[in-house]
Amino acid sequence: INALAKAGELEAAHRLVEIMQVRSRVKPNVVIYNSLLAGHARKGDSDGCARVLESMRRNKVEPTAVSSMSLFNSYKSTGFHTAIPAVDSLDRMAETWDVFDAHPSTLT
């Protein structure tokens, strides 16, 4: 999944995740979601990042600082003013979980 996402083959990466869920009944973890987020971010696809983030929320997978940075990086080409819905979504997710370590640090 990571190799496909890095190669820009996001449709194939998403298909593989779907196959993994349906055939093997394996739910994606934060590493898989971060690979998808990073792939969408490389393309400047903020809508794709938002869809991945929503899928994470539905599957109760906590974003990490890496997730946040990929999300924010996706908005570089579209303008950060368009990032407000995604930031709002992260805030809603933060309210849902007791422990939420997805905010970028000085290292990220």
BELJOWO-V125418 format. One record per residue. RES is the residue in three letters. SS is DSSP state (A for helix, B for strand, O for the rest). PSI is psi in whole degrees, 0 to 359 (NA if undefined). NEAR is the number of other C-alpha atoms within 8 Angstrom. Layout:
# BELJOWO-V125418
res = (RES/RES)
ss = (SS/SS)
psi = (PSI/PSI)
near = (NEAR/NEAR)
This chain:
# BELJOWO-V125418
res = (ILE/ASN/ALA/LEU/ALA/LYS/ALA/GLY/GLU/LEU/GLU/ALA/ALA/HIS/ARG/LEU/VAL/GLU/ILE/MET/GLN/VAL/ARG/SER/ARG/VAL/LYS/PRO/ASN/VAL/VAL/ILE/TYR/ASN/SER/LEU/LEU/ALA/GLY/HIS/ALA/ARG/LYS/GLY/ASP/SER/ASP/GLY/CYS/ALA/ARG/VAL/LEU/GLU/SER/MET/ARG/ARG/ASN/LYS/VAL/GLU/PRO/THR/ALA/VAL/SER/SER/MET/SER/LEU/PHE/ASN/SER/TYR/LYS/SER/THR/GLY/PHE/HIS/THR/ALA/ILE/PRO/ALA/VAL/ASP/SER/LEU/ASP/ARG/MET/ALA/GLU/THR/TRP/ASP/VAL/PHE/ASP/ALA/HIS/PRO/SER/THR/LEU/THR)
ss = (O/A/A/A/A/A/O/O/O/A/A/A/A/A/A/A/A/A/A/A/A/A/A/O/O/O/O/O/O/A/A/A/A/A/A/A/A/A/A/A/A/A/O/O/O/A/A/A/A/A/A/A/A/A/A/A/A/A/O/O/O/O/O/O/A/A/A/A/A/A/A/A/A/A/O/O/O/O/O/A/A/A/A/A/A/A/A/A/A/A/A/A/A/A/A/A/O/O/O/O/O/O/O/O/O/O/O/O)
psi = (316/316/318/316/318/327/358/10/63/325/316/321/315/321/319/320/317/316/317/318/317/309/318/353/38/125/141/145/183/330/316/314/320/324/316/316/314/322/315/322/319/327/357/25/80/328/319/319/319/322/319/317/320/321/321/315/313/323/7/44/121/126/156/182/326/319/313/316/320/316/311/323/330/339/359/320/335/347/134/341/336/354/350/314/321/320/320/319/317/319/318/321/322/325/335/324/146/317/121/102/56/6/135/143/181/340/335/NA)
near = (11/9/6/11/15/10/6/8/9/11/6/8/13/10/8/9/10/8/9/11/11/8/6/7/7/7/7/9/7/11/7/10/12/11/12/16/15/13/12/15/15/9/8/12/11/13/6/9/14/10/8/11/10/8/8/13/10/7/7/6/9/9/13/11/12/11/13/12/10/12/15/10/10/16/15/9/6/9/8/9/5/8/11/8/7/9/8/8/8/8/8/8/9/10/7/6/7/6/5/9/7/11/7/10/6/4/4/7)
